[in-house]
């Protein structure tokens, strides 16, 4: 089968489009004929092997353990392994797999769900990781409530576009932070207020929020806390400082330690990939409350260009690979 492979860590130039062996389905697994796959910062870090702790997380110390990239997946079930009960060949599915930048990929049964009926494969491939990250950040860690004032920092990216819509679906008043060129797109997602960070400062004291979801930002904890109510909750979903060792995660660690000594609740988390939350997203999508924001679609052999575009920081929502 055709696949995108990286035999070494590095920038998009390490990606190769070539033939590899078709994966064999095992117990509890589903073999998916991939129609589309999503591009996100998580896969970028796996491609580059940075920050270094990602290599210790099982991706390979010196070279990639699994050379085929890709996690977000949407496609059709080709075969199922022993013990799989929720899916049969021919089912249209979306979720999180292993090596989804290929014609076929494996996924655990508990990381797949039936594709939302009102989405194309390309749209569905943009949902899993970004949608789950936004959902869990707001619901589980932010404990969002109707009527709260919520600030979403990084609102125009893959996770942010879901966070804005989900916060509205949960009944919050949403203020979104993004760059000038993305203001209208974010407003169209349903944000009540949009702050262009190039011309205004969300931490200027004019507004304090019940809940702040900071996605991949680099604002200091002091700035974030100035924008947060005395007993508000800050949830940090990522950080992109470019550091080779911590890559911005030092901010999350400081937040966790500081939270013990202040009235504000300062949190971070890692997304839990699970079937149950995929169903929650599916229901919200089919109800018309959430729609994936897709920026660009690339063919499999153009994956390197998709990652170059991601690296430029210009994406408005999700970037998709179609197979």
Buried (B, 14 or more C-beta within 10 A) or exposed (E): BBBBBBEEBEEBEBBBBEEBEBBEBEEEBBBBBBBBBBBBBBBBBBBBBBBBEBBEEEBBEEEBEBBBBBBBBBBBBBBBBEEBEBBEEEBBBBBBBBBBBBBBBBBBBBBBBBBBEEBBBBBBBBBBBBBBBBBBBBBBBBBBEEEBBBBBBBBBBBBBBBBBBBBBBBEBBBBBBBBEEBBEBBBEBBBBEBBBBEEEBBBEEEBBBBBBBBBBBBBEBEBBBBBBBEEBBBBBBBBBEEBEEBBBBEBBEBBEEBBEEEEBBBBBBEBEBBBEBBEBBBEBBEEEBBBBBBBBBBEBEBBBBBBBBBBEEEBBBBBBBBB
